[in-house]
Amino acid sequence: MEAVDAVPVHLNGKVAIEDFDLTVVEAENGDKQNEREIVLGKNVHTTCLEVTEPEANDESTGDKEAYMASVLARYRKNLMERTKHHLGYPYNLDFDYGALGQLQHFSINNLGDPFIESNYGVHSRQFEVGVLDWFARLWEIEKSEYWGYITNCGTEGNLHGILVGREVFPDGILYASRESHYSVFKAARMYRMGCVKVDCLVSGEIDCADFKVKLLANKDKPAIINVNIGTTVKGAVDDLDLVIQTLEESGFSQDRFYIHCDGALFGLMLPFVKRAPKVTFKKPIGSVSVSGHKFVGCPMPCGVQITRMEHINVLSSNVEYLASRDATIMGSRNGHAPIFLWYTLNRKGYKGFQKEVQKCLRNAYYLKDRLRDAGISAMLNELSSTVVFERPIDEDFVRRWQLACQGNIAHVVVMPSVTIEKLDDFVNELVEKRSTWYQDEKARPPCIAADVGSQNCSCDLHK
């Protein structure tokens, strides 16, 4: 069963609200082994660490500090173990920011506009603007022509990019492929925007033939398009040039469309892949966002959002008590994040990132080949380090390796922190477990040809 979002969807030129059942979410394939119930509206406190209040007249004896130290020590041990078996989510866990420990004693807040001095003095805007200038060079836009800020996460980057598009075209329709990140459809709900879901190719890339059909059905409305620079599940890169060509062929001139590029993970990897298409403001795009805690490897969620200066005034408002202007989504913003980003960019630079991208792609191909050699269905898009394969039927195995699953498929995102040794451990354990899952002749591996293509499926029918 396909989950649907409560967003306006245009069908035959009419707007309708799809029904969204909040009481149950079930696996797409209906397989009870893969089904994991998600109950909404019910809080679970089984993992709660209770806060214990000190007695009113309690003198500090050191017992409370010793207790808290033991809790934190156990937590640190758990983090080390979970990091060792982290494969399904796109976070680079290979970093060392010991030099920045001296700054943890300060509450650093970058509220307001990064480019305007405010009355608040404990900030890191000088680091923030340095990071933004670096990304502006990467995406080929002049300092005088862009505006941006360090966001608190990748979702905020999408919320901001789509909001700019909505402000440029208040009556515009948002187009996004079905494989787009959930935050894109969250934005549509938040902003009460008309939203059209576009079909995808088996790779996960947007299907521009279907895109054209849906554009023509709403050709009287401006188009706001989310282009994925690496989809969430399959790591597919939408063809930006083909999207622009499709818009033009459908009669949409550049003054009637706005493109936001969601480059959460691969937006910082794509520039260092040979023969990869360029994401650049020299093309008619409106904004680009990336996550800082993914490929870069920040210890806290953060991101970078850049748009054209010409679009931003419509969002800006004066904030007198800050003596600044604000066009961001959030008010207070993490002032430590820009420093961590600045530190990494200075240490690695373009050449360092290029080496890490090559390592990730090489290791991703290694994982895909090992899975295929073991008779396991697997797919890897050409410009991606996300390896898609058949979903393990044991939920304990899924949780142990922190795999991200959807229907009959799961994936591993090969990041700089993922070594060949870790991949070998994962494949060896998967092969061993799989031999017990399917030792009964009646139990067979699923066919995932619909998800990865028949050429990548190793089920009994396609192998």
Secondary structure as UniProt FT lines:
FT   STRAND          8..11
FT   TURN            12..13
FT   STRAND          14..17
FT   TURN            22..23
FT   TURN            28..29
FT   TURN            32..34
FT   TURN            40..41
FT   TURN            46..47
FT   TURN            56..57
FT   HELIX           63..84
FT   HELIX           98..103
FT   TURN            104..105
FT   TURN            114..115
FT   HELIX           125..138
FT   TURN            139..140
FT   HELIX           143..145
FT   STRAND          146..151
FT   HELIX           154..168
FT   TURN            170..171
FT   STRAND          173..177
FT   TURN            178..179
FT   HELIX           182..190
FT   TURN            191..192
FT   STRAND          195..198
FT   TURN            202..203
FT   HELIX           208..217
FT   TURN            218..220
FT   STRAND          223..229
FT   TURN            232..234
FT   HELIX           240..249
FT   TURN            250..251
FT   HELIX           254..256
FT   STRAND          257..262
FT   TURN            264..269
FT   HELIX           270..272
FT   TURN            274..275
FT   TURN            281..282
FT   STRAND          287..291
FT   TURN            293..296
FT   STRAND          303..308
FT   HELIX           309..312
FT   TURN            313..315
FT   STRAND          317..319
FT   HELIX           320..322
FT   STRAND          324..326
FT   HELIX           336..373
FT   TURN            374..375
FT   STRAND          378..380
FT   TURN            382..383
FT   STRAND          386..390
FT   HELIX           395..400
FT   TURN            401..402
FT   STRAND          404..406
FT   TURN            407..408
FT   STRAND          409..413
FT   TURN            416..417
FT   HELIX           420..437
FT   TURN            441..442
FT   HELIX           449..452
FT   HELIX           454..456
FT   TURN            460..462
//
